[in-house]
Amino acid sequence: MAGETATPCNHPGAPPDEVIDLVAEAVKAIACDEAFLQRHGLTAQDFELALPAAIQRIRGSAAAGNADRREFLTDLFERMVVSGAISDFEKPEYGKDTVYRLQVNGVGSVAIIQKGCPDGAHSSVAWSAPEWAQETYLWWLCDSLQYEPGEHVTKGVNRLRKRFFSDAYRDSIDGIIFHNAMCGSPLRPCPKISRAIELGGRMIPPPCVWVMPERINLDNPSATNWNWSGERSRRFPAALFSTFGIDEQEAPHFTGHIGFLKGGRGTRTTISSRFGAGASTMYRSNSR
């Protein structure tokens, strides 16, 4: 599928489409099984009317809520304080955008904008980079099995590309991060698991990090290349990776990049992921 190679991981434990179709057919069959429904105190009409709400309730209980995501990031940032990667951090205020302010040694204030799965517009384009931040990152905490991780990331980057070149925006981000408690689990095995740390009772591998292009020369008709070869570097990724025992010299081997290239056939996008010395994967696409 398109975009799978954008990340070095996939969801081998996710059910294939044919199994999902069989489950859907089984659910439909229940509605016709009056004896089964009666044993559970239901009529066919009750089942049909309540099914959508029941599915939503099941989805809600299975998916990680915003409180779970905050707890995951808070635990990780507290570990970064202990490791010395950051000196302190401020949690988001209740009712406001979920933006963490990290005090990073040698960098200054870094903004982490917490979002869910990147394929949604809210998680990809509905954000503002704080004026106080020396560097700003979108952190996608996605536990969905609807798409492979690379497809999720690709969908989010496609939205970010449109925002990047839009005249309606003036702010920008320095990078994106795809990482949550599912990473390294049987549902999302990670090739970086040997560098994992214990967090909240789980072994969590280093995150996938990509440096974004700098938003400059957008009005220059001769400009064609924005970080296409990954020439831009940022300082926060090394601080983040240091918490996982990855030193400053190793950090570039774990830091990917996003790049755009304009030409006669439209704008090309590259998503390059790195997960160790000599280990990388890449996805490229064209768009008009």
Secondary structure, DSSP 8 states (H G I E B T S, - for coil): -TTGGGSS---TTS--HHHHHHHHHHHHHHHH-HHHHHHTT--HHHHHHHHHHHHHHHHHHHS--HHHHHHHHHHHHHHHHHHTSEEEEE---TTS--EEEEEETTTEEEEEEEES-TTSHHHHTS----TT-SEEEEEE-----SS-HHHHHHHHHHHHHHHHH-TT-----SEEEE--TTTTSTTS--TTGGG-EEETTEEE---EEEE------TT-TT--EESTT-----SHHHHHHHTTT--TTTGGGGEEEEEEEEETTEEEEEEEEE-STT-EEEEEEEE-
